[in-house]
């Protein structure tokens, strides 16, 4: 093990009350890189979500103490950053701006005439300048030695086009930023030409076949390739195994006539899009129906605690959202206090954040009942695994037109299956049957007079 270098130790932050450790998903900086304060150092993978870890200090990254894929406890040092000795250079330590957002905020000690660091840019500054097509020659630096910080670029952007010269095209600015980075030996990755998924499950090109050694012999040309298990995939595997091992699963299904709901949504969706700017999905109506049913059967909103069953007062709905690589379950907090429009807004926000990888730990915590919209990819019947430690999970399958007998006559109706998996330690068939019947009644009770607000 290499000798630990001197400098400021950067530790795993206390991101949540229940968090005791985190795994380094990947380092985004390398030893030798100059780090601005709040530059993202690495991705931290917790048991709920992947988050970016910003640097609390400015300086040069001199040593990584924890490697990719390794786990560190909260408070444990993961890298060392050597902070600049500004006292020796300028005679006074520069104070950071307090977030005022001006290019030269009051309270910052200016370095008169010293522009020795003017041409040195961090990757964060180069990336931000490239995204907005900004020439860094036009930005005033307030950092040590005239260095341009990310806040300087953000202030320049906030000033608007009237306060700056005509911007160059984004592509030209990107080339200039990349050239400046190359001159300083800073690695700035080029954007991928084609989408390549981190798990290797969805690839734009066939991966090269691996060379596998068996007793000293290399076997080439085998009809398979290897995929590394990512930390978040490993967490999913652990949670699923825990759920099916500890929870005695049972499941039941009910068929619902949602013809009136289909007509209602068709009537309201265009106006809702104009007013709210988001899509009005069937899921928002389902969540409202589920919330109202849970109010009638609160035992559905509970967890097993060995010698007790804990019934939760707040109804916090976990929403299963699938990305190309994995499934996450962000939480709509206090869903019982929201109308259909409010639920639709939360669905849209959480779904966009999940697929962009921007969910926070707070978005993932506190769920009491999970709903999964498996019908979005055409499923008509599924047996979901319970989101541990909750008591149940409900899937909303695909809406399909079917011939249905109504008062001895055949009619074409829009039908959907609802599948419920339950923890048989807490719930039995009778209570779950009644709960599903109430959800069915709520869904079939929608009509042309139903209000969204």
C-alpha positions in Angstrom: 0.0 0.0 0.0 1.4 3.4 -1.0 2.3 5.9 1.7 -0.5 8.4 2.5 0.4 11.9 1.2 -0.2 15.1 3.1 -3.1 17.4 2.4 -6.8 17.8 3.2 -8.6 14.5 3.6 -12.0 14.3 1.8 -14.4 12.0 3.6 -17.7 10.3 2.7 -20.4 12.8 3.7 -23.4 11.9 5.9 -26.0 11.9 3.2 -28.8 10.4 5.1 -29.7 9.3 8.7 -29.7 5.6 7.9 -26.6 5.7 5.6 -23.5 4.1 7.1 -21.4 3.5 4.0 -21.2 4.2 0.3 -19.5 2.6 -2.7 -17.3 4.5 -5.1 -19.1 4.1 -8.4 -16.4 5.7 -10.4 -13.8 8.5 -10.0 -14.4 11.4 -12.3 -11.1 13.1 -11.4 -7.5 11.7 -11.5 -4.5 12.4 -9.3 -2.9 15.5 -10.6 -6.1 17.2 -11.6 -6.7 20.7 -10.2 -10.1 20.7 -8.5 -12.3 23.7 -8.0 -14.6 23.8 -5.0 -17.9 22.0 -5.8 -16.3 20.2 -8.8 -17.7 16.6 -8.8 -15.0 14.2 -7.6 -16.8 10.9 -8.0 -20.1 9.0 -8.0 -21.2 7.6 -4.7 -23.5 4.5 -4.9 -25.7 4.0 -1.8 -28.3 1.3 -1.2 -30.9 3.7 -2.7 -29.4 5.9 -5.3 -26.3 7.1 -7.1 -25.2 10.7 -6.2 -22.4 12.9 -7.3 -20.0 14.0 -4.6 -18.7 17.6 -5.0 -15.3 18.6 -3.6 -15.6 20.7 -0.4 -12.3 22.4 -1.1 -10.2 23.7 -3.9 -6.8 22.3 -4.7 -4.8 19.6 -6.5 -6.0 16.0 -6.2 -2.8 14.2 -5.0 -4.1 10.7 -3.9 -7.0 8.4 -4.2 -7.5 6.3 -1.0 -10.5 4.2 -2.2 -10.7 2.6 -5.6 -13.6 2.2 -8.0 -16.1 -0.3 -6.7 -14.7 -0.2 -3.1 -16.9 0.7 -0.1 -16.1 3.3 2.5 -17.8 4.1 5.7 -19.4 7.5 6.4 -16.6 9.8 7.6 -13.8 7.7 6.1 -11.3 9.5 3.9 -11.5 8.6 0.2 -8.9 11.0 -1.3 -6.5 13.7 -0.4 -6.5 17.2 -1.9 -3.6 19.6 -1.5 -5.0 23.1 -1.1 -3.2 26.1 -2.5 -1.0 28.0 -0.1 -2.5 31.4 -1.0 -1.0 33.0 2.0 2.5 32.5 0.7 1.5 33.7 -2.8 -0.6 36.7 -2.1 0.1 37.5 1.5 -3.6 37.0 2.4 -5.9 34.1 2.0 -8.7 34.8 -0.5 -12.2 34.4 0.8 -14.8 32.6 -1.3 -17.9 34.4 -2.6 -20.9 33.8 -0.5 -23.1 32.8 -3.4 -24.1 36.3 -4.5 -23.8 35.4 -8.1 -21.8 38.5 -9.2 -18.6 38.4 -11.2 -16.7 40.3 -8.6 -18.6 40.0 -5.3 -18.0 42.1 -2.3 -16.2 40.3 0.4 -13.7 38.7 -2.0 -10.1 39.9 -1.7 -9.0 40.8 -5.2 -5.5 39.9 -6.4 -4.4 43.2 -7.9 -2.3 42.7 -11.0 -1.6 39.0 -10.4 -2.8 37.1 -13.5 -0.4 34.1 -13.2 -3.3 31.6 -13.1 -5.5 33.4 -15.7 -4.9 30.7 -18.4 -5.5 27.7 -16.2 -9.0 26.2 -16.4 -10.6 23.4 -14.5 -12.6 20.7 -16.4 -15.8 22.1 -14.8 -15.1 25.5 -16.2 -14.2 24.2 -19.6 -17.3 22.0 -19.8 -19.6 24.8 -18.7 -18.0 27.2 -21.2 -18.3 24.7 -24.0 -22.0 24.0 -23.3 -22.9 27.7 -23.5 -20.5 28.6 -26.3 -18.5 31.0 -24.2 -15.0 32.3 -24.9 -13.1 32.2 -21.6 -11.1 35.2 -22.8 -14.2 37.3 -22.2 -14.7 36.1 -18.6 -13.2 38.0 -15.7 -11.5 35.7 -13.2 -11.9 36.3 -9.5 -9.9 33.3 -8.3 -6.3 33.1 -7.1 -4.0 34.7 -9.6 -6.9 35.7 -11.8 -8.0 32.1 -12.2 -11.5 31.7 -13.7 -13.8 29.7 -11.4 -17.1 28.0 -12.2 -18.9 30.8 -10.4 -17.3 33.4 -12.7 -18.7 31.5 -15.7 -22.1 31.1 -14.1 -22.2 34.8 -13.3 -21.2 35.6 -16.9 -24.0 33.4 -18.2 -26.5 35.0 -15.7 -25.5 38.5 -17.0 -27.3 37.7 -20.3 -26.3 38.3 -23.9 -26.6 42.1 -23.6 -23.7 42.3 -21.2 -21.3 40.2 -23.3 -19.9 40.1 -26.8 -21.5 38.0 -29.5 -21.0 34.3 -28.5 -19.2 31.9 -30.8 -21.0 28.8 -31.9 -21.1 26.0 -29.4 -19.0 23.6 -31.5 -16.3 26.2 -31.9 -16.3 27.0 -28.2 -16.1 23.3 -27.4 -13.0 22.9 -29.7 -11.4 25.9 -28.1 -12.1 24.6 -24.6 -10.7 21.1 -25.5 -7.6 22.7 -27.0 -7.0 24.7 -23.8 -7.5 21.6 -21.7 -5.0 19.6 -23.8 -2.4 22.4 -23.4 -2.7 22.0 -19.7 -2.7 18.2 -19.7 -6.3 18.0 -18.5 -8.4 15.1 -19.7 -11.8 16.2 -21.0 -13.7 13.2 -22.6 -15.3 13.7 -25.9 -19.1 13.1 -26.0 -19.9 9.6 -27.3 -21.0 9.3 -30.9 -23.5 6.5 -30.1 -25.3 5.6 -26.8 -23.4 3.0 -24.9 -24.9 1.7 -21.6 -22.9 1.2 -18.5 -24.1 -2.3 -18.0 -23.3 -3.5 -21.5 -26.9 -4.8 -21.8 -27.8 -2.3 -24.4 -24.9 -1.7 -26.9 -24.8 0.2 -30.1 -22.0 -2.1 -31.4 -21.2 -5.7 -30.7 -18.5 -5.8 -28.0 -15.2 -7.6 -28.7 -15.2 -11.2 -27.6 -13.1 -11.8 -24.5 -10.0 -13.9 -24.3 -10.7 -16.5 -21.5 -7.8 -18.4 -19.9 -8.5 -22.0 -18.9 -5.5 -23.8 -17.2 -3.1 -21.5 -18.9 -4.7 -21.7 -22.4 -6.5 -18.8 -24.0 -9.9 -19.6 -25.6 -10.8 -17.0 -28.2 -13.9 -16.6 -30.3 -16.4 -17.9 -27.7 -20.0 -16.9 -28.3 -20.4 -14.8 -25.2 -19.1 -11.7 -23.6 -18.7 -10.6 -20.0 -20.5 -7.7 -18.2 -19.2 -6.3 -15.0 -21.7 -6.1 -12.2 -22.1 -2.4 -11.3 -22.5 -1.3 -7.7 -26.2 -0.3 -8.3 -26.9 -3.6 -10.0 -25.3 -5.4 -7.0 -27.5 -3.4 -4.7 -30.6 -4.3 -6.6 -29.6 -8.0 -6.5 -29.1 -7.8 -2.8 -32.5 -6.2 -2.2 -34.4 -8.6 -4.4 -32.8 -11.5 -2.7 -33.6 -10.1 0.7 -37.2 -9.5 -0.3 -37.9 -13.1 -1.6 -35.9 -14.7 1.2 -37.5 -12.8 4.1 -41.0 -12.1 2.8 -43.5 -14.9 2.2 -44.9 -13.7 -1.1 -48.4 -14.3 -2.3 -50.3 -12.6 -5.2 -53.7 -12.0 -6.5 -55.1 -10.3 -9.6 -58.3 -8.4 -10.6 -59.7 -7.2 -13.9 -61.0 -3.6 -14.2 -63.2 -1.9 -16.8 -61.5 1.4 -17.5 -63.5 2.5 -20.5 -64.8 5.6 -18.8 -61.2 6.5 -17.7 -59.9 6.2 -21.2 -62.7 8.6 -22.4 -62.0 11.0 -19.5 -58.2 11.1 -20.2 -58.8 11.6 -24.0 -61.1 14.5 -23.1 -58.6 16.2 -20.7 -55.1 15.4 -21.9 -54.7 18.1 -24.6 -55.9 20.9 -22.3 -53.8 19.6 -19.5 -50.7 19.6 -21.7 -51.4 23.3 -22.6 -51.8 24.3 -19.0 -49.2 22.2 -17.3 -46.8 21.3 -20.1 -46.7 17.7 -19.1 -48.5 14.5 -20.2 -51.6 13.4 -18.3 -51.0 9.6 -17.9 -53.3 6.9 -16.7 -50.9 6.4 -13.8 -52.0 9.6 -12.1 -55.6 8.3 -12.0 -54.4 5.0 -10.7 -52.4 6.5 -7.9 -55.4 8.5 -6.8 -57.5 5.4 -6.8 -54.9 3.5 -4.8 -54.5 6.3 -2.2 -58.2 6.4 -1.6 -58.3 2.6 -1.2 -55.4 2.7 1.3 -57.3 5.2 3.4 -60.1 2.6 3.7 -57.6 -0.2 4.3 -54.6 1.3 6.2 -53.1 -2.1 6.9 -51.9 -2.1 3.3 -49.6 0.8 4.3 -47.5 -1.1 6.8 -44.3 -3.0 7.5 -43.4 -6.1 9.5 -41.4 -5.5 12.7 -41.1 -9.1 14.1 -43.4 -8.7 17.2 -45.4 -5.8 15.8 -46.9 -4.5 12.6 -46.1 -0.8 12.0 -48.9 1.0 10.2 -47.7 4.2 8.5 -49.9 7.3 8.8 -48.4 9.1 5.8 -49.1 7.5 2.4 -45.9 7.8 0.5 -46.1 6.0 -2.8 -43.0 4.5 -4.3 -43.1 4.7 -8.1 -41.1 2.0 -10.0 -39.3 3.8 -12.8 -37.3 1.7 -15.3 -34.2 3.1 -17.1 -32.1 1.3 -19.7 -29.9 -0.3 -17.1 -31.9 -0.6 -13.8 -35.1 0.2 -11.9 -35.4 2.8 -9.2 -38.3 3.6 -6.9 -38.6 7.4 -6.2 -41.2 8.4 -3.7 -44.2 10.7 -3.9 -44.4 12.0 -0.4 -47.9 12.4 1.3 -49.7 11.3 -1.9 -53.0 11.3 0.1 -52.8 15.2 0.2 -52.5 15.6 -3.6 -55.1 15.8 -6.3 -54.8 14.1 -9.7 -53.0 17.0 -11.3 -50.5 17.2 -8.4 -49.8 13.4 -8.7 -49.3 13.9 -12.5 -46.7 16.6 -11.9 -44.9 14.5 -9.3 -44.9 11.5 -11.7 -43.4 13.6 -14.5 -40.8 15.2 -12.3 -39.6 12.0 -10.6 -39.5 10.1 -13.9 -37.4 12.7 -15.6 -35.0 12.9 -12.7 -34.7 9.1 -12.6 -33.9 8.7 -16.3 -31.4 11.6 -16.1 -29.7 10.1 -13.0 -30.5 13.2 -10.9 -32.5 11.6 -8.1 -31.5 12.6 -4.6 -31.5 10.4 -1.5 -34.5 12.3 -0.2 -36.4 11.4 -3.4 -35.8 7.7 -2.6 -36.7 7.5 1.1 -39.8 7.0 3.0 -41.9 4.9 0.6 -44.8 2.9 2.2 -46.5 1.3 -0.8 -45.2 0.7 -4.4 -47.0 1.0 -7.7 -45.5 -0.3 -10.9 -46.8 0.7 -14.4 -45.8 -2.5 -16.2 -48.4 -1.7 -18.9 -46.2 1.0 -20.3 -44.2 -1.8 -22.1 -47.2 -3.9 -23.1 -47.3 -6.4 -20.1 -50.8 -7.8 -19.4 -49.9 -10.0 -16.4 -46.9 -9.9 -14.0 -45.9 -11.2 -10.5 -44.0 -8.3 -8.9 -41.4 -8.7 -6.1 -42.3 -6.6 -3.0 -40.2 -3.5 -2.4 -38.6 -4.5 0.9 -39.7 -3.8 3.7 -43.1 -2.7 2.5 -46.2 -5.0 2.7 -47.4 -4.9 -0.9 -46.8 -3.8 -4.5 -49.4 -3.2 -7.2 -48.8 -3.4 -10.9 -50.9 -1.6 -13.5 -50.9 -3.7 -16.7 -51.6 -2.7 -20.3 -55.1 -1.5 -21.2 -56.5 -3.8 -23.8 -59.8 -3.7 -25.6 -61.8 -6.9 -25.1 -65.3 -8.3 -25.7 -67.1 -8.2 -22.4 -70.6 -9.5 -21.4 -72.7 -6.8 -19.9 -76.3 -7.6 -19.0 -76.2 -10.6 -21.3 -74.9 -8.5 -24.2 -71.4 -8.4 -25.7 -69.7 -5.0 -25.7 -66.1 -3.9 -26.5 -64.6 -2.4 -23.4 -61.2 -1.2 -22.4 -59.9 -3.6 -19.7 -56.9 -3.7 -17.5 -55.4 -6.2 -15.0 -54.2 -5.1 -11.6 -51.8 -7.6 -9.9 -51.0 -7.3 -6.2 -48.1 -9.1 -4.4 -48.5 -9.2 -0.7 -46.5 -10.0 2.5 -48.5 -13.0 3.9 -47.1 -12.3 7.4 -49.2 -9.1 7.4 -51.9 -9.4 4.8 -54.3 -12.2 3.9 -56.5 -12.9 0.9 -59.7 -11.4 2.4 -58.2 -7.9 3.2 -56.3 -7.8 -0.1 -59.4 -8.9 -2.1 -61.4 -6.1 -0.5 -58.6 -3.6 -1.2 -58.4 -4.5 -4.9 -62.2 -4.3 -5.1 -62.0 -0.8 -3.7 -59.3 0.2 -6.2 -61.5 -1.3 -8.9 -64.5 0.7 -7.8 -62.5 3.9 -7.7 -61.1 3.4 -11.2 -64.5 2.5 -12.6 -66.0 5.4 -10.8 -64.2 8.0 -13.0 -66.6 9.8 -15.4 -66.8 12.9 -17.5 -67.4 15.1 -14.5 -64.2 14.0 -12.6 -62.1 17.0 -11.7 -58.2 17.0 -11.9 -57.8 19.9 -9.4 
